[in-house]
C-alpha cells in the first residue's frame, strides 16, 4: 500500500482502495484482488505503481475501458479513474464519464461494496463510507446505495450478486432491495448465460448453498434461469399417500454434501440428482408414488440443460451424468444384502469417482426417521468396507478385460465384428460376477469355452 500511496501523491491525485477488498478487511476474509480508484487517470497511476514495483511486475493497459492491471507475485491490482455511469435500457454496458469519488461510490452495487480507504499520505487509511456500509455489515444487511429499482434495472446481474453475497456471507437482503429484485426479475433476460452461471457457481460453492437457491426461488429468478429445479417443488397427496417435496430434499442434500466437499461438480450433481423425478412421477394404488428410472431420465436431460445454461459440455457434464445415473446404486446395495458381484459392477461403472458417488449417496439420506437414517448409514459403512476389500482383491476399478479385442481377433482369425464384442463382454461379465479371476490365463480359457459355444475354433 505504501508504494501506491507514494505514486498517488507524486501524481497529485487522490487515490482510494475501494470495494470488495475493503469489505473483506472488516469481515476478516482473505482477498488478493485489490481495486484502486484514482480521482484522475487510473492508467497513469498504474504505470507509476508498476515502475516502483520493479522488473517482475506485469502491467496491462485497457485504454478503451480506461483501466489497467498490475500483477506482482500473488498480488493483483486493478486501477481505474473515478467515474459516473448511465445506462441504456437494453444493455448492462454503461456510458462512462469522468467523475468524483462520490460519483464512483454511487455506481457501486451494494453499500458494503462502496467502502473506500484513502491512500494519500495526509489521509492514509481514512474510511469514506457515505451509505453506512459499515453499519450494514454489522447488521448483516445487503442493500443498494441508491434506489434499488434503478440499480437493478441498470445492471440486472446485480440481482444475482445480491443473492450470491447473501449465500456466501450469510447476510440478509434488505426488504426494499429484495422487493426491487422481485419487480425487476424479468430484466435478467439481457444478461448473458455465462455471467448468470458464474454467479450460480459461486452460490453452489457457498457454505450453505440452499440460502441462495431459496432466495432465487422466492424472488422469482429461479423460474427464469433454472425452471427444471423449480419443477421439483411441491408435495402431492393422493388416497392419503403423500411424497416429499423434492425441491426441499434436493437443497437439503446439497447442504449436507457441502459439509464434506468443495468439489463444484459434485455439488452440481446433488442439485441434478433428482432432476428427472417430475417427468417420471406416477401414482400406483398398490405402491404409492413412484419415480421409476428417474436417474436415467435425469441423465438424458442434462445435455439440454447444460447447453441452455451454458454449463460446460465436456468431461464436467459427463461426470455429473455419471453421478446422476449411479446415485441409486449404492442405496440399493445398502438396502439389500451386499454381494461381491454387485460391488464389482459398481466399482467398474464408477471407476475413480466411486468415493464421490458414496459422498453423494450418504448426503441423499434425509429421512426424518432417525432409525432409518442410522440403518442406511450403517449399511453404507458396510458397502464402503466391501468396496475396499473387493478393490484390493480383484482390482476392478477402471479395469479392462485381460484378453483384448485384438487378441480375440487374432486367436480366431476374425475381423472387427459382433462376435468379438460378444466374447469380450462375456469375459468382462464373468470377471465382474466372480466366475473367473481378473487374470489373463483364466480369461483366455473362458474365451475358448465361450467361443466354442458360438461355433468358433482357434486357428492353428
VMD Tcl script that draws the C-alpha trace (Angstrom):
set ca {
  {0.00 0.00 0.00}
  {2.94 2.36 0.70}
  {4.07 2.25 -2.95}
  {0.56 3.04 -4.22}
  {0.37 5.92 -1.72}
  {3.69 7.39 -2.87}
  {2.74 7.08 -6.55}
  {-0.60 8.81 -6.00}
  {0.99 11.69 -4.06}
  {3.67 12.17 -6.72}
  {0.98 12.42 -9.40}
  {-1.02 14.80 -7.20}
  {-4.15 12.60 -7.45}
  {-6.50 11.34 -4.79}
  {-6.47 7.54 -4.70}
  {-8.58 5.05 -2.81}
  {-8.76 1.30 -2.29}
  {-12.44 0.51 -2.83}
  {-14.93 -2.35 -2.99}
  {-14.57 -5.99 -2.02}
  {-11.01 -5.75 -0.67}
  {-12.08 -3.10 1.85}
  {-15.23 -5.05 2.74}
  {-13.20 -8.19 3.36}
  {-10.78 -6.35 5.66}
  {-13.70 -5.66 8.02}
  {-15.09 -9.20 7.58}
  {-11.66 -10.76 8.24}
  {-11.85 -12.59 4.90}
  {-8.76 -13.21 2.75}
  {-8.71 -11.23 -0.51}
  {-5.93 -10.92 -3.09}
  {-7.72 -8.75 -5.66}
  {-7.37 -5.03 -4.97}
  {-9.36 -2.29 -6.74}
  {-7.87 1.20 -6.71}
  {-9.79 4.28 -7.83}
  {-7.88 7.40 -8.82}
  {-9.60 10.78 -8.98}
  {-7.67 11.34 -12.18}
  {-6.11 8.78 -14.54}
  {-6.18 5.21 -13.28}
  {-3.88 4.18 -16.11}
  {-1.20 6.76 -15.20}
  {-1.36 5.69 -11.55}
  {-0.99 2.02 -12.59}
  {2.09 2.88 -14.70}
  {3.66 4.75 -11.78}
  {2.98 1.88 -9.35}
  {4.33 -0.72 -11.82}
  {7.53 1.31 -12.25}
  {8.06 1.42 -8.48}
  {7.38 -2.33 -8.05}
  {10.21 -3.23 -10.42}
  {11.05 -5.67 -13.23}
  {8.99 -8.68 -12.15}
  {5.80 -6.63 -12.33}
  {3.40 -7.12 -15.25}
  {1.34 -4.14 -16.44}
  {-1.73 -4.50 -18.68}
  {-3.45 -1.36 -20.01}
  {-7.00 -1.37 -21.39}
  {-7.35 2.08 -22.94}
  {-10.85 1.51 -24.28}
  {-12.09 0.92 -20.73}
  {-9.81 3.42 -19.02}
  {-8.44 0.69 -16.75}
  {-5.13 -1.01 -16.05}
  {-3.98 -4.07 -14.14}
  {-0.75 -4.61 -12.23}
  {0.38 -8.12 -11.29}
  {3.26 -8.72 -8.92}
  {3.64 -12.18 -7.41}
  {0.29 -13.19 -5.89}
  {-0.85 -9.57 -5.89}
  {-3.36 -8.38 -8.49}
  {-4.36 -4.70 -8.54}
  {-6.98 -3.13 -10.79}
  {-6.73 0.63 -11.42}
  {-9.50 2.83 -12.76}
  {-10.26 6.52 -12.82}
  {-13.24 7.67 -10.75}
  {-16.29 7.69 -12.99}
  {-20.01 8.08 -13.19}
  {-22.21 5.85 -15.28}
  {-25.52 5.90 -17.13}
  {-27.26 3.04 -18.90}
  {-29.36 2.26 -21.95}
  {-32.32 0.05 -21.07}
  {-31.33 -2.82 -23.38}
  {-27.75 -3.21 -22.17}
  {-25.84 -3.55 -18.92}
  {-22.83 -1.82 -20.54}
  {-22.65 1.68 -19.07}
  {-21.99 5.01 -20.71}
  {-18.96 6.21 -18.74}
  {-17.80 9.73 -17.89}
  {-15.03 11.02 -15.62}
  {-16.33 11.67 -12.12}
  {-15.60 12.20 -8.46}
  {-15.15 9.66 -5.70}
  {-18.78 10.31 -4.77}
  {-19.86 9.50 -8.34}
  {-17.83 6.30 -8.22}
  {-19.33 5.20 -4.93}
  {-22.83 5.98 -6.22}
  {-22.40 3.48 -9.04}
  {-21.46 0.59 -6.70}
  {-23.87 -2.32 -6.36}
  {-24.20 -2.54 -2.55}
  {-23.33 -0.38 0.43}
  {-20.89 -2.98 1.73}
  {-19.01 -2.73 -1.60}
  {-18.94 1.10 -1.63}
  {-16.44 1.48 1.22}
  {-13.23 3.34 0.32}
  {-9.92 3.74 2.15}
  {-7.80 6.77 1.25}
  {-4.22 6.04 0.12}
  {-2.84 9.59 0.17}
  {-0.29 10.26 2.89}
  {-2.20 13.04 4.69}
  {-5.40 10.97 4.93}
  {-3.89 7.47 4.75}
  {-6.33 4.80 5.95}
  {-9.27 7.22 6.30}
  {-12.56 5.41 5.64}
  {-15.08 7.04 3.28}
  {-18.46 5.39 3.91}
  {-21.27 7.63 2.60}
  {-24.00 4.96 2.66}
  {-23.50 3.32 6.04}
  {-21.89 0.19 4.62}
  {-20.04 -0.49 7.87}
  {-23.31 -0.43 9.82}
  {-24.90 -2.71 7.21}
  {-22.02 -5.14 7.70}
  {-22.55 -5.07 11.46}
  {-26.25 -5.77 10.89}
  {-25.61 -8.40 8.18}
  {-27.60 -6.45 5.58}
  {-27.23 -6.27 1.81}
  {-28.65 -3.01 0.49}
  {-28.12 -0.86 -2.59}
  {-26.56 2.62 -2.15}
  {-29.25 4.32 -4.28}
  {-32.79 3.42 -5.41}
  {-32.67 -0.39 -5.86}
  {-35.06 -0.23 -8.83}
  {-32.54 1.90 -10.70}
  {-29.58 -0.19 -9.52}
  {-31.12 -3.46 -10.74}
  {-32.68 -2.06 -13.89}
  {-29.33 -0.54 -14.90}
  {-27.42 -3.78 -14.33}
  {-29.69 -6.79 -13.69}
  {-26.71 -9.04 -12.88}
  {-26.64 -7.21 -9.55}
  {-29.78 -9.14 -8.59}
  {-27.81 -12.39 -8.88}
  {-24.92 -10.79 -6.99}
  {-27.24 -9.78 -4.12}
  {-28.34 -13.39 -3.74}
  {-24.78 -14.62 -4.09}
  {-23.47 -12.33 -1.34}
  {-26.36 -13.37 0.92}
  {-25.42 -17.01 0.35}
  {-21.65 -16.51 0.69}
  {-21.71 -14.21 3.72}
  {-24.88 -15.36 5.49}
  {-26.31 -11.81 5.18}
  {-29.95 -10.77 4.75}
  {-31.19 -8.80 1.75}
  {-32.91 -5.60 2.88}
  {-36.71 -5.84 2.28}
  {-36.79 -2.85 -0.11}
  {-33.85 -4.26 -2.03}
  {-35.46 -7.70 -2.23}
  {-38.78 -6.27 -3.39}
  {-36.91 -4.45 -6.16}
  {-35.41 -7.77 -7.27}
  {-38.93 -9.23 -7.48}
  {-40.11 -6.25 -9.54}
  {-37.13 -6.29 -11.90}
  {-36.59 -10.05 -12.26}
  {-37.59 -10.12 -15.95}
  {-34.64 -7.80 -16.68}
  {-32.35 -10.81 -16.16}
  {-33.10 -11.66 -19.82}
  {-30.50 -9.11 -21.01}
  {-27.72 -10.83 -19.05}
  {-25.59 -13.46 -20.78}
  {-25.98 -17.06 -19.63}
  {-22.24 -17.19 -18.93}
  {-22.50 -14.32 -16.41}
  {-25.50 -15.92 -14.73}
  {-23.86 -19.32 -14.39}
  {-20.72 -17.69 -12.96}
  {-22.87 -16.30 -10.11}
  {-24.67 -19.64 -9.76}
  {-21.33 -21.43 -9.38}
  {-20.41 -19.07 -6.54}
  {-23.75 -19.76 -4.86}
  {-23.21 -23.52 -5.28}
  {-19.77 -23.18 -3.64}
  {-21.02 -21.08 -0.71}
  {-21.03 -22.54 2.82}
  {-24.82 -23.15 2.77}
  {-25.96 -23.06 -0.87}
  {-29.64 -23.57 -0.03}
  {-29.77 -19.95 1.17}
  {-29.05 -18.73 -2.35}
  {-31.42 -21.12 -4.12}
  {-34.27 -20.38 -1.71}
  {-33.80 -16.64 -2.30}
  {-33.68 -17.15 -6.08}
  {-36.91 -19.10 -5.82}
  {-38.63 -16.60 -3.55}
  {-37.83 -13.60 -5.77}
  {-38.84 -15.41 -8.98}
  {-35.42 -15.52 -10.64}
  {-35.05 -19.30 -10.33}
  {-38.04 -20.00 -12.58}
  {-36.47 -17.80 -15.25}
  {-32.94 -19.22 -15.14}
  {-33.43 -22.82 -13.94}
  {-37.08 -23.95 -14.42}
  {-36.19 -27.65 -14.11}
  {-35.18 -27.12 -10.49}
  {-38.43 -25.25 -9.78}
  {-40.33 -28.21 -11.24}
  {-39.22 -30.28 -8.22}
  {-41.29 -28.08 -5.89}
  {-44.41 -29.30 -4.15}
  {-45.69 -32.37 -2.35}
  {-48.84 -34.10 -3.58}
  {-51.20 -36.38 -1.63}
  {-53.47 -38.96 -3.21}
  {-55.62 -41.54 -1.44}
  {-53.98 -40.45 1.79}
  {-50.48 -41.15 0.45}
  {-48.02 -38.28 0.02}
  {-44.47 -37.80 -1.22}
  {-41.75 -35.45 -0.06}
  {-41.07 -32.05 -1.62}
  {-38.18 -32.91 -3.92}
  {-37.05 -29.28 -4.16}
  {-36.59 -29.07 -0.38}
  {-34.98 -32.51 -0.40}
  {-32.53 -31.50 -3.14}
  {-31.42 -28.41 -1.22}
  {-31.01 -30.48 1.93}
  {-28.80 -32.96 0.05}
  {-26.78 -30.07 -1.37}
  {-26.22 -28.55 2.07}
  {-25.27 -31.91 3.58}
  {-22.82 -32.61 0.77}
  {-21.33 -29.12 1.06}
  {-20.11 -30.02 4.55}
  {-17.90 -32.76 3.09}
  {-16.63 -31.42 -0.25}
  {-15.62 -28.26 -2.13}
  {-15.93 -30.11 -5.44}
  {-18.11 -27.80 -7.58}
  {-19.28 -30.54 -9.92}
  {-20.12 -32.98 -7.15}
  {-22.25 -30.21 -5.62}
  {-23.92 -29.69 -9.01}
  {-24.54 -33.46 -9.04}
  {-26.52 -33.05 -5.82}
  {-28.62 -30.34 -7.50}
  {-29.30 -32.57 -10.50}
  {-29.58 -35.97 -8.83}
  {-33.41 -35.99 -8.76}
  {-34.00 -33.66 -11.72}
  {-35.78 -36.49 -13.58}
  {-38.43 -37.01 -10.88}
  {-41.14 -34.67 -12.25}
  {-41.03 -36.47 -15.61}
  {-41.26 -39.93 -14.01}
  {-43.76 -39.23 -11.22}
  {-46.63 -41.75 -11.16}
  {-49.20 -42.89 -8.62}
  {-49.81 -46.60 -8.20}
  {-52.64 -47.55 -5.78}
  {-50.58 -50.55 -4.64}
  {-47.15 -48.91 -4.42}
  {-47.98 -45.25 -3.81}
  {-45.88 -42.58 -5.55}
  {-43.14 -43.88 -7.82}
  {-40.32 -42.22 -9.77}
  {-39.07 -45.24 -11.71}
  {-35.88 -44.67 -13.72}
  {-35.68 -41.01 -12.67}
  {-31.89 -41.37 -12.55}
  {-31.70 -42.45 -16.20}
  {-34.19 -39.80 -17.33}
  {-32.19 -37.20 -15.36}
  {-29.00 -38.29 -17.15}
  {-30.74 -37.81 -20.52}
  {-31.99 -34.33 -19.53}
  {-28.56 -32.99 -18.61}
  {-27.09 -32.18 -22.06}
  {-30.09 -29.97 -22.91}
  {-29.94 -28.17 -19.56}
  {-26.16 -27.72 -19.67}
  {-26.37 -26.38 -23.23}
  {-29.11 -23.86 -22.40}
  {-27.49 -22.67 -19.17}
  {-24.01 -22.51 -20.77}
  {-22.59 -25.02 -18.32}
  {-19.57 -26.85 -19.79}
  {-20.40 -29.53 -22.39}
  {-17.28 -31.56 -21.61}
  {-15.99 -34.05 -19.07}
  {-17.60 -31.96 -16.29}
  {-21.05 -32.71 -17.72}
  {-20.14 -36.39 -18.20}
  {-19.04 -36.55 -14.56}
  {-22.38 -35.10 -13.40}
  {-24.22 -37.53 -15.70}
  {-22.33 -40.43 -14.13}
  {-23.22 -39.28 -10.61}
  {-26.91 -38.84 -11.54}
  {-27.09 -42.23 -13.28}
  {-25.38 -44.15 -10.50}
  {-26.75 -42.40 -7.41}
  {-29.40 -45.08 -6.82}
  {-26.97 -47.99 -6.94}
  {-25.27 -47.71 -3.52}
  {-28.67 -47.05 -1.91}
  {-29.97 -50.29 -3.42}
  {-26.90 -52.10 -2.11}
  {-27.39 -50.59 1.34}
  {-31.00 -51.79 1.34}
  {-30.19 -55.37 0.32}
  {-27.58 -57.96 1.11}
  {-24.34 -56.80 -0.45}
  {-22.94 -59.29 -2.99}
  {-19.40 -59.31 -4.35}
  {-20.79 -59.19 -7.89}
  {-22.82 -56.05 -7.25}
  {-19.80 -54.38 -5.63}
  {-17.55 -55.29 -8.58}
  {-20.05 -53.81 -11.04}
  {-20.38 -50.62 -9.02}
  {-16.59 -50.26 -8.87}
  {-16.30 -50.90 -12.59}
  {-19.01 -48.37 -13.52}
  {-17.96 -45.63 -11.06}
  {-14.21 -46.02 -11.55}
  {-12.16 -43.32 -9.83}
  {-15.34 -41.42 -8.93}
  {-16.56 -44.09 -6.50}
  {-15.63 -42.05 -3.41}
  {-17.50 -39.01 -4.74}
  {-20.52 -41.20 -5.51}
  {-20.56 -42.55 -1.96}
  {-20.44 -39.00 -0.54}
  {-23.42 -38.02 -2.69}
  {-25.37 -41.10 -1.65}
  {-24.70 -40.57 2.05}
  {-25.87 -36.95 1.73}
  {-29.02 -38.26 -0.02}
  {-30.26 -39.92 3.18}
  {-32.54 -37.15 4.50}
  {-35.31 -39.15 6.19}
  {-36.92 -37.66 9.30}
  {-36.87 -41.16 10.79}
  {-33.59 -41.33 12.77}
  {-33.69 -45.13 12.89}
  {-33.92 -45.30 9.09}
  {-31.02 -42.86 8.71}
  {-28.93 -44.82 11.18}
  {-29.65 -48.11 9.37}
  {-28.80 -46.71 5.93}
  {-25.60 -45.01 7.06}
  {-24.50 -48.20 8.83}
  {-25.17 -50.17 5.65}
  {-23.21 -47.60 3.67}
  {-20.31 -48.20 6.03}
  {-20.52 -51.90 5.15}
  {-20.65 -51.05 1.45}
  {-17.51 -48.89 1.81}
  {-15.72 -51.74 3.60}
  {-16.76 -54.18 0.88}
  {-15.63 -51.74 -1.83}
  {-12.15 -51.54 -0.28}
  {-11.98 -55.32 0.13}
  {-13.04 -56.11 -3.45}
  {-10.81 -53.40 -4.93}
  {-7.77 -54.81 -3.14}
  {-8.61 -58.38 -4.14}
  {-9.93 -58.05 -7.70}
  {-8.57 -54.71 -8.98}
  {-11.72 -53.97 -11.00}
  {-11.77 -50.16 -10.70}
  {-11.36 -48.92 -14.30}
  {-10.22 -52.40 -15.35}
  {-10.04 -53.62 -18.94}
  {-10.58 -57.37 -19.56}
  {-7.16 -59.09 -19.59}
  {-7.94 -60.52 -23.06}
  {-8.18 -57.70 -25.57}
  {-10.31 -57.47 -28.69}
  {-7.15 -57.69 -30.78}
  {-6.19 -60.98 -29.10}
  {-9.68 -62.40 -29.71}
  {-9.50 -61.48 -33.42}
  {-6.02 -62.98 -33.75}
  {-6.97 -66.20 -31.94}
  {-10.00 -66.89 -34.13}
  {-8.92 -65.08 -37.32}
  {-11.89 -62.73 -37.01}
  {-12.28 -59.26 -38.46}
  {-13.70 -56.46 -36.26}
  {-17.23 -57.77 -35.82}
  {-20.09 -58.51 -33.41}
  {-18.72 -61.91 -32.23}
  {-15.57 -60.17 -30.98}
  {-17.66 -57.76 -28.89}
  {-19.83 -60.59 -27.57}
  {-16.82 -62.59 -26.38}
  {-15.15 -59.55 -24.81}
  {-18.36 -58.58 -23.00}
  {-18.78 -62.16 -21.74}
  {-15.24 -62.13 -20.31}
  {-15.90 -58.79 -18.58}
  {-19.18 -60.06 -17.06}
  {-17.55 -63.31 -15.93}
  {-14.91 -61.33 -14.02}
  {-17.43 -58.90 -12.52}
  {-19.71 -61.78 -11.48}
  {-16.79 -63.61 -9.86}
  {-16.99 -66.59 -12.25}
  {-13.30 -66.20 -13.10}
  {-10.47 -64.16 -11.52}
  {-9.22 -60.98 -13.19}
  {-6.22 -62.80 -14.72}
  {-5.14 -63.45 -18.30}
  {-4.87 -67.25 -18.12}
  {-8.35 -67.70 -16.64}
  {-9.82 -65.15 -19.05}
  {-8.14 -66.83 -22.05}
  {-9.54 -70.25 -21.09}
  {-13.00 -68.72 -20.61}
  {-12.69 -67.12 -24.04}
  {-12.00 -70.51 -25.68}
  {-15.02 -72.08 -23.96}
  {-17.34 -69.19 -24.82}
  {-16.16 -69.10 -28.45}
  {-16.68 -72.89 -28.79}
  {-20.36 -72.42 -27.86}
  {-20.56 -69.91 -30.70}
  {-19.04 -72.42 -33.15}
  {-15.65 -70.72 -33.26}
  {-12.33 -72.57 -33.14}
  {-8.86 -71.11 -32.67}
  {-6.68 -71.08 -35.77}
  {-3.58 -73.25 -35.74}
}
mol new
graphics top color blue
foreach p $ca { graphics top sphere $p radius 0.5 }
foreach p [lrange $ca 0 end-1] q [lrange $ca 1 end] { graphics top cylinder $p $q radius 0.2 }
display resetview
